[in-house]
Amino acid sequence: MARVIYYRLLNEGRGTAASWAEAVERFAGTRAWRGEPMWLATDNSAGLFQSEYLRHLRLGSLEQVVGAGFVKLAGDETDALAVSFGLLKLSLEMGGRVVVDDPDNPIGKQRVVEFVEGSVVGPKSIDDLMVSGPIFKRMPGTTITFYPPRYRGATMPGPAGPPGWWSFLIQGMRDRAPGFLEAEAEAMRIYRSLRSIG
């Protein structure tokens, strides 16, 4: 059975439920998803499935749920990271409170993560919650390897990378960027360029 990541918008902050749904849709359109892209059901959702999903979720929730959605992973861990980092970024831009539930995540500290105003709730930063080992994105013809900020400090002597900075390796080329979403976007630009020149 496929791993599913659930997310709930519990407070829309400076935005509205409709603006959050639009922001999630815009974010989902910025990257290629191995499975279905992210979506956010709100009271304004026109689709029957989204409306019923939200209604049933609210029936079982003790907290007010403004919006909700889920992503069914198709074997790509970078999709899981994109959900968390995307919602973290949106909570920074729009305020609000978002909870991400990943019940089948093998890493216990990542099973339930809450973001408020662009920060992780609790004593750990987003870097502390992420794994310290590499993450692989398999693409036709190659594999892109992403290294989280703590990778160097956990595997080799010397300091870890700067907080928030992710490195990546694609076909012998290494680079880094100030966040997972930025590193993935740059790696995908390089990948598409290499594919276009054969």
DORONU-566715 format. One record per residue (C-alpha): residue number from 1; z, x, y. Coordinates in nm, 3 decimals, padded with zeros to 5 digits. Example, Ala and Ser with C-alpha at 12.3 -4.5 7.8 and 13.67 -1.06 7.14 Angstrom:
<site resi="1" Z="00.780" X="01.230" Y="-00.450"/>
<site resi="2" Z="00.714" X="01.367" Y="-00.106"/>
REM end
This chain:
<site resi="1" Z="00.000" X="00.000" Y="00.000"/>
<site resi="2" Z="-00.092" X="00.128" Y="00.347"/>
<site resi="3" Z="00.180" X="00.242" Y="00.585"/>
<site resi="4" Z="00.224" X="00.006" Y="00.880"/>
<site resi="5" Z="00.377" X="00.089" Y="01.220"/>
<site resi="6" Z="00.522" X="-00.205" Y="01.413"/>
<site resi="7" Z="00.598" X="-00.206" Y="01.784"/>
<site resi="8" Z="00.774" X="-00.455" Y="02.011"/>
<site resi="9" Z="00.776" X="-00.480" Y="02.389"/>
<site resi="10" Z="01.126" X="-00.602" Y="02.477"/>
<site resi="11" Z="01.106" X="-00.564" Y="02.856"/>
<site resi="12" Z="00.785" X="-00.537" Y="03.056"/>
<site resi="13" Z="00.942" X="-00.331" Y="03.337"/>
<site resi="14" Z="00.721" X="-00.310" Y="03.646"/>
<site resi="15" Z="00.428" X="-00.469" Y="03.463"/>
<site resi="16" Z="00.368" X="-00.811" Y="03.313"/>
<site resi="17" Z="00.302" X="-00.905" Y="02.952"/>
<site resi="18" Z="-00.067" X="-00.943" Y="03.040"/>
<site resi="19" Z="-00.086" X="-00.602" Y="03.211"/>
<site resi="20" Z="00.083" X="-00.441" Y="02.910"/>
<site resi="21" Z="-00.170" X="-00.602" Y="02.674"/>
<site resi="22" Z="-00.455" X="-00.472" Y="02.893"/>
<site resi="23" Z="-00.299" X="-00.123" Y="02.909"/>
<site resi="24" Z="-00.259" X="-00.109" Y="02.529"/>
<site resi="25" Z="-00.621" X="-00.219" Y="02.487"/>
<site resi="26" Z="-00.740" X="00.047" Y="02.736"/>
<site resi="27" Z="-00.533" X="00.314" Y="02.560"/>
<site resi="28" Z="-00.667" X="00.207" Y="02.218"/>
<site resi="29" Z="-01.020" X="00.248" Y="02.353"/>
<site resi="30" Z="-00.960" X="00.611" Y="02.453"/>
<site resi="31" Z="-00.957" X="00.746" Y="02.097"/>
<site resi="32" Z="-01.119" X="00.695" Y="01.760"/>
<site resi="33" Z="-00.882" X="00.530" Y="01.512"/>
<site resi="34" Z="-00.919" X="00.587" Y="01.140"/>
<site resi="35" Z="-00.802" X="00.229" Y="01.080"/>
<site resi="36" Z="-00.784" X="-00.065" Y="01.318"/>
<site resi="37" Z="-00.693" X="00.020" Y="01.680"/>
<site resi="38" Z="-00.368" X="-00.078" Y="01.852"/>
<site resi="39" Z="-00.329" X="-00.425" Y="02.003"/>
<site resi="40" Z="-00.048" X="-00.617" Y="02.170"/>
<site resi="41" Z="00.008" X="-00.990" Y="02.121"/>
<site resi="42" Z="00.161" X="-01.172" Y="02.419"/>
<site resi="43" Z="00.189" X="-01.533" Y="02.530"/>
<site resi="44" Z="-00.157" X="-01.488" Y="02.684"/>
<site resi="45" Z="-00.325" X="-01.384" Y="02.355"/>
<site resi="46" Z="-00.621" X="-01.606" Y="02.271"/>
<site resi="47" Z="-00.640" X="-01.516" Y="01.902"/>
<site resi="48" Z="-00.464" X="-01.739" Y="01.651"/>
<site resi="49" Z="-00.346" X="-01.444" Y="01.440"/>
<site resi="50" Z="-00.189" X="-01.264" Y="01.737"/>
<site resi="51" Z="-00.022" X="-01.582" Y="01.863"/>
<site resi="52" Z="00.122" X="-01.668" Y="01.522"/>
<site resi="53" Z="00.233" X="-01.310" Y="01.460"/>
<site resi="54" Z="00.427" X="-01.311" Y="01.787"/>
<site resi="55" Z="00.573" X="-01.657" Y="01.722"/>
<site resi="56" Z="00.702" X="-01.561" Y="01.375"/>
<site resi="57" Z="00.841" X="-01.232" Y="01.503"/>
<site resi="58" Z="01.032" X="-01.413" Y="01.778"/>
<site resi="59" Z="01.182" X="-01.656" Y="01.526"/>
<site resi="60" Z="01.347" X="-01.367" Y="01.342"/>
<site resi="61" Z="01.447" X="-01.159" Y="01.645"/>
<site resi="62" Z="01.785" X="-01.156" Y="01.816"/>
<site resi="63" Z="01.629" X="-01.002" Y="02.128"/>
<site resi="64" Z="01.366" X="-01.144" Y="02.359"/>
<site resi="65" Z="01.024" X="-01.016" Y="02.247"/>
<site resi="66" Z="00.766" X="-01.005" Y="02.527"/>
<site resi="67" Z="00.486" X="-00.865" Y="02.312"/>
<site resi="68" Z="00.429" X="-00.709" Y="01.972"/>
<site resi="69" Z="00.168" X="-00.560" Y="01.744"/>
<site resi="70" Z="00.116" X="-00.327" Y="01.452"/>
<site resi="71" Z="-00.120" X="-00.059" Y="01.326"/>
<site resi="72" Z="-00.207" X="-00.026" Y="00.959"/>
<site resi="73" Z="-00.262" X="00.345" Y="00.897"/>
<site resi="74" Z="-00.562" X="00.458" Y="00.698"/>
<site resi="75" Z="-00.425" X="00.797" Y="00.593"/>
<site resi="76" Z="-00.434" X="00.961" Y="00.938"/>
<site resi="77" Z="-00.099" X="01.083" Y="01.068"/>
<site resi="78" Z="-00.252" X="01.141" Y="01.411"/>
<site resi="79" Z="-00.291" X="00.762" Y="01.443"/>
<site resi="80" Z="00.085" X="00.731" Y="01.393"/>
<site resi="81" Z="00.150" X="00.996" Y="01.657"/>
<site resi="82" Z="-00.092" X="00.825" Y="01.896"/>
<site resi="83" Z="00.102" X="00.497" Y="01.867"/>
<site resi="84" Z="00.430" X="00.665" Y="01.963"/>
<site resi="85" Z="00.292" X="00.893" Y="02.234"/>
<site resi="86" Z="00.072" X="00.617" Y="02.375"/>
<site resi="87" Z="00.362" X="00.373" Y="02.405"/>
<site resi="88" Z="00.583" X="00.647" Y="02.550"/>
<site resi="89" Z="00.319" X="00.716" Y="02.816"/>
<site resi="90" Z="00.275" X="00.345" Y="02.895"/>
<site resi="91" Z="00.652" X="00.299" Y="02.928"/>
<site resi="92" Z="00.653" X="00.585" Y="03.178"/>
<site resi="93" Z="00.368" X="00.433" Y="03.379"/>
<site resi="94" Z="00.481" X="00.068" Y="03.365"/>
<site resi="95" Z="00.852" X="00.088" Y="03.295"/>
<site resi="96" Z="00.997" X="-00.139" Y="03.034"/>
<site resi="97" Z="01.144" X="-00.100" Y="02.690"/>
<site resi="98" Z="00.945" X="-00.053" Y="02.368"/>
<site resi="99" Z="01.070" X="-00.017" Y="02.010"/>
<site resi="100" Z="00.852" X="00.146" Y="01.743"/>
<site resi="101" Z="00.941" X="00.069" Y="01.379"/>
<site resi="102" Z="00.784" X="00.292" Y="01.113"/>
<site resi="103" Z="00.987" X="00.193" Y="00.805"/>
<site resi="104" Z="00.784" X="00.398" Y="00.557"/>
<site resi="105" Z="00.791" X="00.719" Y="00.759"/>
<site resi="106" Z="00.917" X="00.998" Y="00.530"/>
<site resi="107" Z="01.106" X="01.147" Y="00.827"/>
<site resi="108" Z="01.418" X="00.938" Y="00.881"/>
<site resi="109" Z="01.462" X="01.016" Y="01.252"/>
<site resi="110" Z="01.115" X="00.875" Y="01.323"/>
<site resi="111" Z="01.162" X="00.538" Y="01.149"/>
<site resi="112" Z="01.294" X="00.359" Y="01.459"/>
<site resi="113" Z="01.225" X="00.506" Y="01.803"/>
<site resi="114" Z="01.297" X="00.335" Y="02.133"/>
<site resi="115" Z="01.136" X="00.420" Y="02.467"/>
<site resi="116" Z="01.271" X="00.314" Y="02.807"/>
<site resi="117" Z="01.098" X="00.412" Y="03.130"/>
<site resi="118" Z="00.910" X="00.700" Y="02.963"/>
<site resi="119" Z="01.209" X="00.851" Y="02.781"/>
<site resi="120" Z="01.338" X="00.837" Y="02.427"/>
<site resi="121" Z="01.664" X="00.643" Y="02.399"/>
<site resi="122" Z="01.933" X="00.866" Y="02.253"/>
<site resi="123" Z="02.030" X="01.230" Y="02.265"/>
<site resi="124" Z="01.697" X="01.370" Y="02.136"/>
<site resi="125" Z="01.375" X="01.430" Y="02.326"/>
<site resi="126" Z="01.036" X="01.330" Y="02.186"/>
<site resi="127" Z="00.982" X="01.695" Y="02.088"/>
<site resi="128" Z="01.307" X="01.693" Y="01.888"/>
<site resi="129" Z="01.197" X="01.381" Y="01.700"/>
<site resi="130" Z="00.862" X="01.526" Y="01.595"/>
<site resi="131" Z="00.817" X="01.738" Y="01.287"/>
<site resi="132" Z="00.814" X="02.113" Y="01.336"/>
<site resi="133" Z="00.527" X="02.170" Y="01.091"/>
<site resi="134" Z="00.152" X="02.136" Y="01.140"/>
<site resi="135" Z="-00.031" X="01.802" Y="01.125"/>
<site resi="136" Z="-00.382" X="01.786" Y="00.982"/>
<site resi="137" Z="-00.665" X="01.560" Y="01.094"/>
<site resi="138" Z="-00.946" X="01.565" Y="00.841"/>
<site resi="139" Z="-01.288" X="01.514" Y="00.992"/>
<site resi="140" Z="-01.637" X="01.533" Y="00.837"/>
<site resi="141" Z="-01.710" X="01.903" Y="00.802"/>
<site resi="142" Z="-01.373" X="02.039" Y="00.916"/>
<site resi="143" Z="-01.001" X="01.991" Y="00.957"/>
<site resi="144" Z="-00.826" X="01.999" Y="01.293"/>
<site resi="145" Z="-00.471" X="02.135" Y="01.276"/>
<site resi="146" Z="-00.218" X="02.029" Y="01.540"/>
<site resi="147" Z="00.100" X="02.229" Y="01.600"/>
<site resi="148" Z="00.394" X="02.053" Y="01.770"/>
<site resi="149" Z="00.593" X="02.228" Y="02.043"/>
<site resi="150" Z="00.870" X="02.337" Y="01.804"/>
<site resi="151" Z="00.629" X="02.488" Y="01.547"/>
<site resi="152" Z="00.653" X="02.854" Y="01.650"/>
<site resi="153" Z="01.030" X="02.851" Y="01.691"/>
<site resi="154" Z="01.078" X="02.687" Y="01.350"/>
<site resi="155" Z="00.841" X="02.912" Y="01.153"/>
<site resi="156" Z="00.832" X="03.251" Y="01.327"/>
<site resi="157" Z="01.065" X="03.464" Y="01.530"/>
<site resi="158" Z="01.048" X="03.411" Y="01.902"/>
<site resi="159" Z="01.061" X="03.109" Y="02.126"/>
<site resi="160" Z="00.895" X="02.777" Y="02.057"/>
<site resi="161" Z="00.608" X="02.664" Y="02.276"/>
<site resi="162" Z="00.681" X="02.515" Y="02.617"/>
<site resi="163" Z="00.840" X="02.168" Y="02.592"/>
<site resi="164" Z="00.577" X="01.903" Y="02.533"/>
<site resi="165" Z="00.288" X="02.146" Y="02.476"/>
<site resi="166" Z="00.089" X="02.100" Y="02.155"/>
<site resi="167" Z="-00.147" X="02.361" Y="02.010"/>
<site resi="168" Z="-00.448" X="02.295" Y="01.791"/>
<site resi="169" Z="-00.687" X="02.492" Y="01.574"/>
<site resi="170" Z="-01.044" X="02.390" Y="01.501"/>
<site resi="171" Z="-01.293" X="02.616" Y="01.322"/>
<site resi="172" Z="-01.107" X="02.933" Y="01.423"/>
<site resi="173" Z="-01.061" X="02.830" Y="01.787"/>
<site resi="174" Z="-00.709" X="02.776" Y="01.912"/>
<site resi="175" Z="-00.601" X="02.609" Y="02.234"/>
<site resi="176" Z="-00.310" X="02.407" Y="02.369"/>
<site resi="177" Z="-00.249" X="02.116" Y="02.601"/>
<site resi="178" Z="00.052" X="01.956" Y="02.773"/>
<site resi="179" Z="00.101" X="01.676" Y="02.519"/>
<site resi="180" Z="-00.024" X="01.545" Y="02.187"/>
<site resi="181" Z="-00.269" X="01.294" Y="02.338"/>
<site resi="182" Z="-00.422" X="01.563" Y="02.560"/>
<site resi="183" Z="-00.444" X="01.813" Y="02.272"/>
<site resi="184" Z="-00.610" X="01.555" Y="02.048"/>
<site resi="185" Z="-00.861" X="01.459" Y="02.320"/>
<site resi="186" Z="-00.954" X="01.824" Y="02.381"/>
<site resi="187" Z="-00.981" X="01.898" Y="02.008"/>
<site resi="188" Z="-01.210" X="01.596" Y="01.964"/>
<site resi="189" Z="-01.430" X="01.713" Y="02.257"/>
<site resi="190" Z="-01.467" X="02.052" Y="02.090"/>
<site resi="191" Z="-01.534" X="01.887" Y="01.752"/>
<site resi="192" Z="-01.810" X="01.665" Y="01.897"/>
<site resi="193" Z="-01.965" X="01.965" Y="02.077"/>
<site resi="194" Z="-01.969" X="02.173" Y="01.760"/>
<site resi="195" Z="-02.124" X="01.882" Y="01.564"/>
<site resi="196" Z="-02.395" X="01.835" Y="01.827"/>
<site resi="197" Z="-02.509" X="02.199" Y="01.809"/>
<site resi="198" Z="-02.505" X="02.188" Y="01.428"/>
REM end
